[in-house]
Amino acid sequence: MEVSAISMLPPIITIVLALATKEVYFSLILGIFSGVMIFTGGNFLESITTFFAIMSGKIGDNVNILAFLVILGILVAAITRSGATKAYGDWARRTISGKKSALGVTAFLGILIFIDDYFNCLTVGTVMRPVTDKFKIARAKLAYVIDSTAAPICIIAPVSSWAAAVSSSLPEDSLVDGFLLFLQTIPFNFYAILTMIFMAFIIVSGRDFATMRKSVDESLDEVKIPDEYKDADESKITGGNGKIVDLVLPLIVLIAVCVYGMLYTGGIHEGKSIADAFADCDASQALALGSFIALIFISALYLPRKVITFSEYCECYSQGFKAMVPAIFILCLAWTLSGVCSSDYLNLGGYVGTIVQQHTSLSMFLPVVFFIVSICLAFATGTSWGTFGILIPISLSILTNLPETDAANLLVICIAAILSGSVCGDHASPISDTTILASAGAQCNHLEHVETQVPYVIVVSACCTVGFLVAGITQNGWIGLVTSLACIAIAMFVIRAKINPPADS
C-alpha cells in the first residue's frame, strides 16, 4: 500500500478511545477494524477476513509467548495454592521494614532479571505483589516499578533478548558490527538511565504526583484490586503446607532454564560462543522451554511431598490460564493492530521513515529528531523492536550520506536516540506488550497503569530531549548525558520542594 498519513489513523483511534472510554478491548478492536477497512477500501466482508488473517498470523508468530504466559500462570497458581507465596509474604513482612524497602527490593529484583522484559514483568510481579499488598502499596505504583525495570534494563544489558534484537536490526549489507554498536550506545541511552534514576527518586522520596498520587492515596487503607483480578487474589486462597523454598526453587529453576534456553536456541551446543549464542537466540522459544521444564520440576517438587494434592494441582491449570486471559487477549489485539500498521498493510513505518528522510539537512538535530520520531512510532504501534527495526536502517542510510567525520560522531548518538525513544514510546503506550505485561504482573487495571505512568514518562523524556539536542549540537554524547542528568536533577529538586510525601511514608 502506498504510504500516507492515513496509516496513522488506527493507532490514533485506538489510543484516544482507550483513554476516553477506559475500555481497552473495545478500543483495540475498533482501531484494528478501522485499519483493515482502510486497507480493503471499505469492503466490509473482506475487512473481516483480513482482520482475522492478520490476527491468526500474529498469534502463530507469537505462540511461544502465549504458551509461556499460560504456563507461567499455572506456575503462579500452583505456588500460591501450595502456601509458599503466603509463607514468603509472612517472612518478607517480618524482614522488610516498610514501603520503601518493599519497592526497593522490587526494583532490585527487576534489575537482576535483565534477560528478557516479558519474563521480568511477570516474575517480579509474581514474587513481590503479595509483599507490596501487605504494605498497602498501590498496584499502579508496583506496575510502574516493574515497567521501569523491564525494558529500560534490558535495553542496556549486553546479554539480553533486546541486545540480540538491536544487533539484528542492522541491514545485512552493513559493514557495522551490530553488537559492538549496541555496546557503544549503552552510556548514551538517556531514557533507560534516567528512568531508573527517577524511579529510585520516587521510591526513596515518596513524592508521587499527578494521577499516581491519587492511586497511592486510595490504597493507604486497603489495596484496590481490579475486578478482573479479584478471583486471583492470593489473600483469599488457602492452600497447602508449602515453605519459602517451594517458591524460591521453582523460580531459580525457571530463571536458570530460561537463560540456558536462550543459549541452547542460539547454538551454544554447535560451538558458538556465549555472546554469539545470546545474539542469535530465539527468546520466545527459550521462555516457553524454560517455563515447561519449570512446570515439570514443580510437579516433581510438590506432588511426592504432598505439598498440594493431585486434584488441587490439576485445578491450577484452569486457574492459571484464567488469570492470564486479560493479558493474553490484550496482547493478541495489540499484535493485530501492529500487524495492520506493518509494511504488509498500511505501512506506518514507511510513512514515518519517508518524513524523516525528507528532513535531514540539519544533521546536528538528527539525534533529537530520531528520539522524538521513535517515541511517536513506538507509542502508536506499541512495539519497541518494530520501531528500532524500522529506524536503525534509515539512520544508517542517512548518515552514510554525511561527511565521514560527522557520520562517525553521530552514528552512535543517533542509534542511542532511536533506542531511547523506542523504549520511551513503548513505556507510555497503552497498546505496548511490555506495558500490558507490567499491568498483568502487578494485577493492576491496565489503563490505570498507563495513566499513572505517563506523567513520569513525560518528565524523563523531556530531560532526554534536552540531552539529545545538546548531544547533536556538540556531537558529543557525554556532554548530552551530563546535560540530561542535570535536567533530571533539577526536576527532582522541584518535585521534592513542591510535593509533600504521604503521611505514612
Secondary structure, DSSP 8 states (H G I E B T S, - for coil): ----GGGGHHHHHHHHHHHHHS-HHHHHHHHHHHHHHHHTTT-HHHHHHHHHHHHHHHHHHTHHHHHHHHHHHHHHHHHHHHTHHHHHHHHHHHHS-SHHHHHHHHHHHHHH--S-HHHHHHHHHHHHHHHHHHTT--HHHHHHHHHHTTHHHHTT-SSSHHHHHHHTTS-TT--S-HHHHHHHHGGG-HHHHHHHHHHHHHHHH----HHHHHHHHHTSSS----GGGGGG-GGG-------THHHHHHHHHHHHHHHHHHHHHTTGGGT--HHHHHHT--HHHHHHHHHHHHHHHHHHHHTTTTSS-HHHHHHHHHHHHHHHHHHHHHHHHHHHHHHHTSTTTT-HHHHHHHHHHTS-S-GGGHHHHHHHHHHHHHHHH--HHHHHHHHHHHHHHHHTTS-HHHHHHHHHHHHHHHHHHHHHHHHH-TT-HHHHHHHHHHT--HHHHHHHHHHHHHHHHHHHHHHHHHHHHHT-HHHHHHHHHHHHHHHHHHHHHH----TT-
